[in-house]
């Protein structure tokens, strides 16, 4: 075991101040402070010379958006009791790269009041619940500035307003009444902080789109759009200091998974700059998520760099324009779970777990799966086979669009939420979506093995709950008990049109085990106690039968041998080979000798792509 000292990993911590205070491992993202907040960063074709700049950063979940916002707040935030005192920043940012830029730090570090909120918990079973959650968030944010009640620079009217904004019960009492105190809270707080400190204010809003996503799931989307539009009104009509003619709010940063269309909550916001997973602005691409270099350094720091290929295959694959990106949540958890095994030499215990699938619910994805067309099913098949697919990207969709179940919106949702990543080599960069346009053709692929496993689980969920209910599986099995090969063949063929095989190795030619698993999954949907016996790869006679099952009354037996063939081969010929194998290997022998069994049917089932052929022979 190494004598090296290893820092604890921040697996359970998303707060920058806590990570630094506890001396946890930190991947240094501080150089991006200058990219985001320096006045020089505004010099590009989309920038504004005057007014508040609004920057929306969208990335998949678990990529570190919240930690980045915490870091921004910790760096900028002024010491309320001792303005100008940066001792807290000196402690938290010790050893980080940003401190090397003394001029930038002198101008920005600890110099500004910051309003920082997260909307990740603003949801409920109905609109009232969600409204109350927003009231809690606003009141909680206001209480951080209670010193304003004693500010000599605020008048009595302003202090009375602050008293109401910081009163959670008062804000909740307005749920069914005019909501002005709640919806104007950010603008009011910013105005008071500006007057108190005589400094511009920064506003950070994390997970801005969660309230809209949850509202769509729980059927109060329209009310939430109205509320959030009012809540973000301060972005549309920015306040100015009449004497200095400068904006009270210098910059607003928002994070989320989706860029919501302007005809939703951003109506009238003319100074919105958006950076998504499809943007071609290289100064932001490595800001959220771990770059390849950062990941390799972390692995080396924990003496696990010999597992770089394992981490790459399972958690890499994302491409944000010019950078290869890893999901931080996955990398940190992999090292956390396997570090001690590596140190103790228990290498056989090291494995790449699936951390993504349990990190949040996929309600919208599950809902969409029931609306996929045959064309979409083929696209899904192409994806899980390791290929790219193309579609028309909806870069700016409203969450209520998802209820229409349009295929392009489905694929767009998967791209923005991290299930897919852009295939930049195939996507025409000249046609690719830019920050303020949409509806361009893009090519995407599944990024890594972990997400491929998630596809497998989600697709199997669809198959088990929507494609093969008990009634279909029961009917198919009963037809096989009765020797009705043609009817069974039609049933399986119809199901195959919606089935997506999850292949362990992406190859063009399917293997028997794919379809073996397909039939096992299909028969698993039969009613409880439908079979008295069910066996897969069952030792019988002189070999192993693919599938054998016996009726509930134990008087009928079905023996299935599975084959596959290419498009040029005869499925019927292959099916006869399968039947001959059942007889040659004496798979039916144990049942032929049982006088309680009245009938035994052998089936040769041959698959070719999404078609099949079945031949039957009655053995008893």
N, C-alpha and C positions, 0 to 999 in steps of 0.2 A: 504494500500500500504506500502511496506517495506521501511524503512529508510536507508537500506543498500546502499552503493555506488557500482554501477555496471560499469565495464569498457565497452567501446564500443567494439562491435565485429568486427573482420577484414573481413567482408563479401566481401567488394570491394577491399581489399588490399591483394596483393600477395607478396609485397616487405617487407622483414624482417626489414630493416632499418626504413621504414615508420611506420610499426606496432609498433616498439619499441619507435620511436620518438614521436608518437601520443598517446602512452600509451594505445594501444589496447590490448585486451585479447590475450594471446599467450600460446599455448600448448607447453611446454618446450621439444624440441627435441635436445637440446644441448648435452646431454650425448653421442649421436651418433657421435659427432665430433671425440671423441677418438676412437670409433669403426672403423671409416673410415680412419682417418689420422695418428693415432699413428703407429709408426714403428712396434710395437708389434703385430698390427692387421694382419700383413702379414704372420704370422707363421701358415700356414695351407697347405694342400697338393697341392693346386693349385697356391700357391704364388711364386713370383719370388724373388730371392735373389738380383738380379742385374737388372737395367734398370727401365724404367718408368712403373708403374702399371696403367692399364686402367680398371676402374670399371664402368660397365653399369648397371643402375638400371631401370627396367621396371615395371611400375604400371599403373592401369587404369587412365583415365583422372579425374580431380577434386580431386585427392587424396593428393595434396600438394607437388608435386615434385618441382615446381618452388620456393615455399617458402623455402624448404629445401636447395636448391642451393643458394638462396639469403643469408641464414643464414651461409652457408659454406664460401661464399665470404666475408661477413661482419666480420667473426671471423679471417680468415687468412690474410686478405688484409693489406699490409704494408702501413703506412702513407707516401705518396710520398714526402711530404714536410719535414716531421720530422720523418725519420725512427727510430723505437724504441719507438715512442710515441703511447701508446695504450689507450689514454683517450677516443677515440671514442668507442672502444670495451668495455671499463669500463662502459660507459654510456648505450650502447645497450644491454649488457649482464648482467647488474646488476640484481641480484636476481635469475639468472638461475643456474642450477646445475653444469654446467661446470666450473664455477669460483671456485668451491670448490676444484677442482684439480689444485692446484697452480703450480705444476711441469709441467703438460701438457700445461697449459696456458702460462707459461713462455717460453716454447719452441716453441709454435705454434701461439699464439694469436698476431695478428698484425705483424707477422714476415716474411711474404712472399708476393711477387707480384702475383697477381691473374688475369688471363684472363677469364672473364665470359661473355658468350654470350647465347642468346636464338635464336633458329631457328624457333620459332612458326609462324612467319610471312613470312617465306621464301617460297612463292608460288605465283602463278599467273595463268592467263588463258593460258599462253604458257611458254616455257622455257626461253625466253628472259625476261619476267616479273619476273620470279623466280630468274634468274641470277642477275638482278638489285637489287632485295630485299636482296640477299646475299651480294652484294657490299655495300649496305647501312648498313647492320649489321657489316661487317668488318670495314668499315670506322668509324662507330660510336664507335666501341670498341677501335680502335686505338687512337681516339681523347682523350680518357681518359689518354693517356700517352704522351701528347704533350711535357711534360718536357724532354722527351728523345732528342728533337731537340737541347737542351742546355746542354746535358750530355757531360762532358769532357772525358768519357770513351768510347764514340762511335766515330768512324771515319767518314769522310765526305761521304763515300760510303754508310755506314749504315744509316746515316741521310737522304740521298737522297732517299733511299729505304723506310724509314719511311714516308717521305713526300708523296710518291706515294700511300702507303698503306692507309694513312689517307685521301686521296683525293677521295671522292666518285665519282665525275665525271670522274676522270682518270680510276678508276676501271671499271666503266660502259662502257667506251670506248673500253674495251677489250672483250666485249661480244662475238664478232665474230672472235676474234684473240686469240693468245696464252694467257692463263689465269694465268700465273705463279705468278704475284703479288697478285692476289686474292687467289689462291689456296695455296700458301706458306705463307700466312699472319700470321697464328698462330705460325708456326715455326720461322718466322722472328721476330715477336714481342717477343716471348719467349727468343730468343737469345739476343735481345737488352736489355730486362729487366734483364736477368741474368748478363749481363756484367755491367749494371748500378748499380745494388744492390749487386752483388756478392752473390746472393741467388737463390736457386732453385725456379722454377715457378710452380704454380698450374693452371690447365686449367679446366674450368667447362663449359659444353655444354648442355644446357637444350633443351628438345623437339627435339632431334637430328633427329628423324624419320619423322617429319612433312613434310619436303620437299619431301620425297619419297612418302608418302601417298597422298599428293596433286598432285604430278606429275602423279601418277597412275590414279587418278580421271580425270585428264585433258590431258592424252595421251602424256606425254613427259618423261615417266619414264626412258627410256634408257639414254637420255641426262643427267638427274639429277643424275643417278647412277654414270656416268662418272665424273660429277662435284664433287659430294660428296666424291667419292673415292679419287680424287686428293686433295680435301680440307682436308681430314683426313689422308693424307700421313704421316704427322708428327707422327702418332701413330705407323707406321710401321718401320720407320728408325729414331729412337730417337737420338737426338743430345747429344754429351757429351763434357764436359770440358776436353780438351786434357791434361791439367796439373794435374787436380784432378781425372780424369777418373770417374767422376760422371755425371749422367744425368742432362741436363739443366732443363727438365721438370720432376718434382718429381712424380706427379700423375695427371691423367685425370679422371674426373667423367662425365659420360653422363647419361641423363635420356630420357625416351621415353615410348611409349606404347608397342612396339614390339621389340623383339630381331631380328634384320635383319640377315639373313644367312651370313656366312663368305664369300660365293662366290659372295656376293654383294659388299658392301662398306668396309667390314672388311677383305678383302683378304690381307694376309700377316701380320695381327695383331696377334702376337703370345702371347702377354701378356694380353689378354682380359679376365677379370673375369666378369661373368654375374650373376645378382641376379634378378629373375623374381618371379611372383606370385606362381610358382611351386617349387621354390628353398627351400632346407632344411637347410639353414644357419640361425640359430635362432638369431644371433646378429644383423641381418638387418630387421627381419620380422616386427617389430613395428616402423620402422623408417619413413615410408611414410604411412599416414592415421592415424586415431585416434584408439588407442586401446580401449578395453572395459573400462579399468580403467580411461583413459583420458576422455572418453565420459561421464561416470558417474560423474566425478569430475566437468566437465563443466556444466552439468545439475544442479548439486547441487549448484555450484557457482552462478547460475542464478535462484535458487529456483524453478527449474522445474524438480527436480528428481522424482516427482510423475508421470512424463510422460516418465519414462525410458522404460517401456514396449512398448509404442507407437513408440519411437525412435528405439528401438531394432527391432520391427516387420517391420518397414518401411525402415530403413537405415543400419541395421546390416547384418549379414549373411555371410560376407566375411571371409574366413579363409586363412591366409598366414602362412602356416605350423603350428606353435605352438600358433598363436595368433588370437583371434577373432577381426576383424577389422571393423570399420565404415568409411563411406565416409565423410570426413570433410566438404565438400561443403554442403551436405545435413544437417548435424547436426547443423552447424552454421546458415544456413538459417532457419531451423525449430525454433531455439531459437530466432533468430532475428525477425521473423514474429509473433511469439506467446508470446513473453516475456511480452509485454504491456497488452495483453489480460489477462494473468495470474495475473499480478500485480493489474489489475482493477477488477478482479473477473469475467471477461466475459469468463467463461470456455467453453460455448457452441460455441464460435468463434474459439477455438483452433483446428487446423487440421494439418494433416501431408500432405503437398503438394508434388507434384512431381517436384523436382528441377533438376533431372538428364536429363529429356527429352529435355529441352530447353538449355542445357549447351553446346551442339555442334551438328553439323550435323551428320547424320548417312547414308551418301550417299552409302558407300560400303555395309552396311547392307541391305538397300533397294534393291540394285542391286542384291544381293545374293538371296533374297527371291523369285525371279522369277525363280530360278534354283533348288529349293529344290525338291528332289525326294519323292515318296510316303513313303519310309523308313525314310527320314529326317522329313517329315510331322508328322509321328508317334512319332519320337523323340521329336519334338517340342511340340506335344500334351502331351507327358509324362512330359516334363519340366513344362508346365503351370499347369499340374495337381499336381505339387508338388513333382514329382519323380526325380531321378537322371538318367542320360543317360551316356553311355560310347562311346568313339571314340578314334582314334589314333591321339595323339597330335602332331602337327607340331610346335615345340618350336621355330624354326629358319626359318621363311618363308620370302621370298622376297615379296615386295608388288606387283610385277608383277605376282606372283603366284595367286593372288586373281582373276585375269581376267579369270582363268581357271574354277573358280566356283566349285572347288573340295569340297565335303561335309566336310571332315576332316579339311580343311583350314577354312571353315565357322565357325565350332564350336571352332576351335583354336582362331580365331579372336574374337569371343564372350567372350572367357575366358580371353584373355589378355586385352580386352578393358573394362571389368567390368560387362558385361551382365550376366556372369556366374562365379561361383567360384568352386574350387576343392572340391569334397566330399572326404575328407581325410580318412574317415572311410572305404570307399569302394575301394579307390585307393591303390594298392599295392605299399607301399613306396619303397620296394626293386627294383621294376620295374619302379618307377617314374623317369621322366626326371631329369638328373643331369645337371650341368651348361654347359657342352660341348657335350651333346648328345641329341637325339631327337627321335621322332617316337615311343613312348610308349603309351600303353593304359591307359587312365585316366577316372575317373567318375566325372561328374560335375552336378551342380544344379543351379537354379535361387536363388540368395542370399536373396532377400527380396521382400516385397510387392511393393515397388516403381519400382524396375526393372521389376517385373511381369506386372505392368501397362504399362511400356514401351513396353514389348513384345506384350501386347494387342493392343497398338496403332500401332506398326509396322506391326503386322500380319493383322490387319484390313485394314491397308493401302494397303498391298499386295492383300488382298481379293477384295477390292473395285476397284483397278486399273488393276489387272491382271487376277483374277479368274472369276469375274462376270461383264464383260463389258455390256454396254447397250443392245447389240444385244442378248446376252444370256438371260438376265433378261426379255427383251421384249418378246422374243419367249416363255419363260416359262409362263408368264402371259397370253399371247394369247392362249396357249394351255389349260390353266385352264378355260379361258372364253368359250372355245369350248367343254369342257368336256373330253379332251384327257388325261385321268389319267395316262395311261401307258407311254406315251411320257414324260409327266411331271415328272413321277417317275424316268425314265431313266436319265433325265437332272439333277435332284436333286442328284441322286446317284453319277453321274460323278463328280459333284461339291463337294460332300461330301468327296471324296477321297483326295482332296487337302485342305479341310477346317480344321481349328484348332479351337476348341471351347475354349473360355476363361472362365473358370468356376469360379464363385465367391467363391465357397468352393470346394477344391479339394476332390472329392469323386469318388469312382469307378463307381457308377451308375449315368448316366446322368439324368438331370431333364428337364422337358418340357420347362422351361424358356430359357435354353441354345439354344434349337433349334428354339424357338420362336424368340429369338434375331437373330439367323442365317437367318431365313426367312425374317425378317424385313430388315436386312442388304442386303440381296439378292434383294428384291424388291425395295430398295432405289436406285438400279442401273438402274432402268427403265428410259427411256427417260423422259425429262422434259415434264410435262403436260400429261404423258401417262395415268394416272388415273384422273377421275373427283373427286373421293373420295378414301381415303385410311385410314383405322382405325386399331389400334392395341388395344386389350382388350376393345372392343367397346360394350357399353351397348345397347343391342338389345333384343326385346322380353322379356323373363323372366330371362335373365342372361347377361353374357358378352362373346361375341364371340372373339376367339383369334385373327383372322385377317379377315377383310372384305374390299373388294375393288370393285370399280365400274368403268366400261369402260369410256373412254373419251367422248363417245356419250351418256353416262348415260343410256344405254339400256341393259347392262349385269352386273351381280353381281356374285362375288365369295365369299363364306363363308368357312373359314378354321378352323377346330378344330384340335389341335395338341396333340398327345399322345406319350409316350415313353414306351418301354417294354424291358425286359431282353432277352437274347439270347434264353432262353427256352420257352418263350411265343410266341403265334401266333400273328404276326403283322396284319394279315388280320382280326383276331377276334377283336383286339384292334381298328382297323380302323372302323369296324362296330359299335363298342361302340361309337366312336367319331361321326359318322354320326347320330346315334340315339340321341345323346346329342343335336345336332343341331336342330333336329326336336322336341324333348321333350321340349327344352327351347325356342322354337319358335324364334330362331335367325333371321329367314327369314321374320317374320311377317311384318315389316315396308316396305319391298320390294315387298311382295306378293300383297299388297294393292295398289301398284303404277302401273297403267296401262301402263306407258311409258317404263317399264322394261319388255323386251321380254323373258329373260332367267335368271335363278338363278341356279348355281351349288354349291352343298355342297360337301366338301372334308374332309375326315378323313385321316390325314397324320400321320403315325406312324414312329418314329425313333428308331433305335437300333444301337448304336455305329455309324458306318459310312455307314449304310444301311437304307433304308426307304421303306415303302409300302404306296400306295395311293389308296383309294376307292372313287368313285364319285357317286353322286345321283343328278339327275336333279329335282329340286323342282318347277320349272316353265319353 
